Amino acid sequence: MEYMMHDMVIASCTGYRWEQIQYWVNSLDRSGFTGYKVVLAYNMDAATAAALVTRGYLLVTFEKDTQGNLSYPFKDFAIVVDRFIHIWQFLRTFSQPLRYVIATDIRDVIFQTNPSNYIDKKQDYKFIASSEAIAYKDEPWGANNLKLSFGEIMYDAHKEHTIYNCGVLAGEYHTFMGLCETLWLTCRGTIQHVPGGGGPDQAALNLLLSTHVYRNCGHFANHEDPWAAQCGTTLDPNKIDAYKPFLRERQPVLGEYVQTPNGEHYAIVHQWDRVPVLKASFERIYG
């Protein structure tokens, strides 16, 4: 018997209410995506959980009180790290056949088009990474994150490398499951909360992607590709004057929507809320 292979979009959420995640949900629902939609719900109020279930989303939950509020028993956890072991556990037991898994952040991600349409053209690759268009040595947050997570030796070895973002990541089912497991194991060997913000997840991802194992099987999408726009390094008005001389790719084109330099809509826009004109546009469109 032949099975139809579907894609899955999965995101992690802790402490966000419906008002904060509605843009992610509404944009995904309107994108034409027909695969599975999953949220790892660590800490979530009952109303937000009910709204997601009503829309057909699968929730991965941990504890629930009598009012339907969801919680995670470990209070000082690092969601950016723990999400990977829980995605791995969930995928191991998921009963339906999957083609690609697309994992994103939830509060600051918008789907402008169906991400499966882009994957249709790239499915020969085992995973898709999304460039931030700048090297570690030229991006202070990333440099600090890599140094504090894995030390000066690793920073010196990778400072010339382009940074790939951990908030938008996709891969063929088995490859993605293995990447999640390896990311979690790599992060467990260092600090979980990095001074200056974030965790070691993005640094760990970039160390792994630099190896020949991943280099030879992945698609490393840049901003010429209509996959994902990383606005934090390419469009943030508070940083772009400092970053622009060091950008390694042409910037996205900003309008009501976000397009590649060649005029194609990106499937995914990340960190849109850092760009005031884009924030106003997306809140109106997807609110």
C-alpha positions in Angstrom: 0.0 0.0 0.0 1.3 3.4 -0.9 1.1 6.3 1.5 1.0 10.0 0.7 4.0 11.8 2.2 3.0 15.0 4.0 5.2 17.7 5.4 5.0 19.0 9.0 5.4 22.5 10.4 6.3 22.4 14.1 7.0 25.2 16.6 7.6 25.6 20.3 5.7 27.9 22.6 6.0 28.9 26.3 4.2 31.8 27.9 2.7 33.3 24.8 -1.0 34.1 24.5 -3.1 33.9 21.4 -2.5 37.6 20.7 1.2 36.9 20.3 1.0 33.8 18.1 -2.0 34.6 16.0 0.2 36.0 13.2 2.1 32.7 12.9 -1.1 30.7 13.0 -3.1 32.9 10.6 -0.3 33.1 8.1 0.3 29.4 8.1 -3.4 28.7 7.7 -3.7 31.1 4.8 -0.5 29.9 3.0 -2.1 26.8 1.5 0.0 24.4 3.6 -1.8 21.1 3.8 0.5 19.1 6.0 0.5 18.5 9.8 0.6 21.6 12.1 2.1 21.0 15.5 2.9 23.1 18.6 5.0 22.0 21.5 3.0 23.7 24.2 5.2 24.1 27.3 3.3 26.8 29.2 0.0 27.9 27.6 -3.3 29.2 28.8 -6.4 27.1 28.2 -8.0 29.6 25.7 -4.9 29.6 23.4 -4.7 25.9 23.5 -8.3 25.5 22.7 -8.0 27.9 19.8 -5.2 25.9 18.3 -7.0 22.6 18.7 -10.1 24.1 17.1 -8.0 25.0 14.0 -6.7 21.5 13.7 -3.3 21.9 15.3 -1.7 19.0 17.2 -0.5 20.0 20.6 2.4 18.2 22.4 1.7 18.8 26.1 3.3 17.9 29.4 1.0 18.8 32.3 -2.6 20.2 32.4 -4.6 21.6 35.3 -8.3 21.3 35.8 -9.0 24.5 33.9 -7.1 23.3 30.8 -4.0 25.4 31.3 -0.8 23.7 30.1 2.5 23.7 31.9 6.0 22.2 31.9 7.3 20.8 35.2 10.8 22.1 34.9 10.7 25.8 35.5 14.3 26.9 34.6 14.4 25.0 31.3 15.9 26.4 28.1 13.2 26.1 25.4 15.7 26.7 22.6 17.6 23.6 23.7 14.9 21.4 25.1 12.6 21.8 22.1 15.0 19.6 20.1 14.8 16.6 22.3 11.0 16.9 22.5 10.7 17.2 18.7 12.9 14.2 18.4 10.8 12.2 20.8 7.6 13.3 19.1 8.8 12.4 15.6 10.0 9.0 16.7 6.5 8.0 17.7 4.6 9.9 15.0 2.5 7.2 13.2 2.1 8.9 9.8 4.7 9.0 7.0 6.5 12.3 6.7 8.5 13.9 3.9 9.9 17.1 5.4 9.8 18.7 8.8 9.8 22.5 9.0 10.7 23.8 12.5 10.3 27.5 13.2 10.1 30.0 16.0 6.5 31.1 16.7 6.2 34.7 17.8 8.2 36.3 15.0 7.7 34.1 12.0 5.2 34.6 9.2 4.5 32.3 6.2 4.0 34.4 3.1 3.6 31.3 0.8 3.2 27.6 1.2 6.7 26.3 2.4 6.0 22.9 0.8 6.1 24.5 -2.7 9.8 25.5 -2.1 10.6 22.1 -0.7 9.1 20.5 -3.8 12.0 22.0 -5.7 14.6 21.0 -3.1 13.5 17.6 -1.9 16.7 16.0 -3.2 18.5 17.7 -0.3 18.4 16.2 3.1 17.8 19.6 4.9 17.5 23.3 4.2 19.3 25.9 6.2 18.7 29.7 6.1 21.5 32.2 5.8 21.7 35.4 7.9 23.9 36.9 5.2 26.7 37.9 7.6 29.8 36.2 9.0 30.3 35.5 12.7 33.2 38.0 12.9 30.9 40.8 11.7 27.9 40.1 13.9 28.4 40.9 17.6 25.5 38.9 19.0 26.5 35.8 17.1 30.2 36.2 17.9 29.4 36.5 21.6 27.0 33.5 21.5 29.6 31.3 19.8 32.5 32.3 22.1 30.5 31.8 25.3 28.8 28.6 24.1 31.9 26.7 22.7 35.0 28.8 23.4 37.5 30.9 21.6 39.0 27.9 19.7 35.6 27.2 18.0 35.1 30.9 17.4 38.5 31.3 15.7 37.8 28.3 13.5 34.4 29.6 12.4 34.5 33.3 12.5 34.8 33.7 8.7 31.7 31.4 8.2 28.3 32.7 7.3 25.8 32.3 10.1 22.8 30.1 9.5 19.7 30.7 11.6 18.2 28.2 14.1 14.7 29.7 14.1 13.9 28.5 10.6 15.1 25.0 9.9 13.8 22.2 7.7 14.8 18.7 6.8 13.8 15.3 5.5 12.2 13.3 8.2 15.0 10.9 9.2 17.7 13.5 8.7 15.9 16.1 10.7 15.2 13.8 13.5 18.9 12.9 13.8 19.8 16.6 13.6 17.5 17.4 16.5 19.0 14.6 18.6 22.6 15.7 17.8 21.8 19.4 18.5 20.4 18.5 21.9 23.3 16.4 22.8 25.8 19.1 21.6 24.0 21.8 23.6 23.9 19.7 26.8 27.7 20.0 26.9 27.7 23.7 27.5 25.7 26.5 29.2 22.0 26.5 28.5 21.4 30.3 28.9 24.1 32.4 27.2 24.9 35.8 28.7 23.8 38.4 26.2 20.7 36.5 25.2 19.6 33.2 23.8 21.1 29.7 24.2 23.7 27.6 22.5 21.4 26.2 19.9 22.4 28.4 17.0 26.1 28.1 17.7 25.7 24.3 17.9 23.8 24.2 14.6 26.5 26.2 12.8 29.2 23.9 14.1 27.4 20.9 12.9 26.5 22.4 9.5 30.2 23.2 8.9 31.1 19.5 8.9 31.3 17.5 5.6 28.5 15.3 6.7 26.0 18.1 6.5 27.8 20.2 3.9 27.4 17.5 1.4 23.7 16.8 1.8 22.1 20.2 2.6 20.8 23.2 0.7 22.1 26.4 2.2 19.5 29.0 1.2 20.6 32.6 0.9 18.5 35.7 0.4 18.4 35.2 -3.4 16.3 32.1 -2.7 12.6 32.5 -1.9 12.9 30.4 1.2 13.4 32.6 4.4 14.2 36.2 5.0 16.2 36.8 8.2 15.2 40.4 9.0 17.3 40.7 12.1 20.5 41.1 10.1 19.2 42.3 6.7 16.3 44.8 7.5 16.4 45.8 11.2 16.6 49.6 11.1 18.4 49.6 14.4 21.3 47.5 13.1 21.4 47.7 9.3 23.7 50.7 9.1 26.3 48.8 11.0 25.7 45.5 9.2 25.2 46.6 5.6 29.0 47.0 4.8 29.4 43.3 5.8 26.4 41.7 4.2 27.4 38.8 1.9 24.1 38.7 0.0 21.8 41.3 -1.5 19.1 42.5 0.9 15.5 41.5 0.7 13.1 44.0 -0.8 10.8 45.5 1.7 7.2 46.4 0.9 3.8 45.3 2.1 5.3 41.8 1.8 9.0 40.8 1.7 10.5 39.8 -1.6 13.9 38.5 -2.9 16.0 40.9 -4.9 14.5 39.1 -7.9 11.0 39.9 -6.9 9.8 36.6 -5.5 7.9 36.3 -2.2 9.9 34.5 0.5 8.0 31.5 1.9 9.0 32.5 5.4 9.8 35.9 7.1 11.6 35.7 10.4 12.1 38.6 12.9 9.5 40.7 11.1 8.5 42.5 14.3 11.9 44.2 14.4 11.0 46.3 11.3 8.3 48.8 12.2 6.9 49.2 8.7 6.7 45.4 8.2 5.3 45.0 11.7 2.4 47.3 10.9 1.8 45.6 7.6 1.8 42.0 8.9 -0.3 42.8 12.0 -2.9 44.3 9.6 -2.8 41.4 7.2 -2.5 38.5 9.6 -4.1 39.8 12.7 
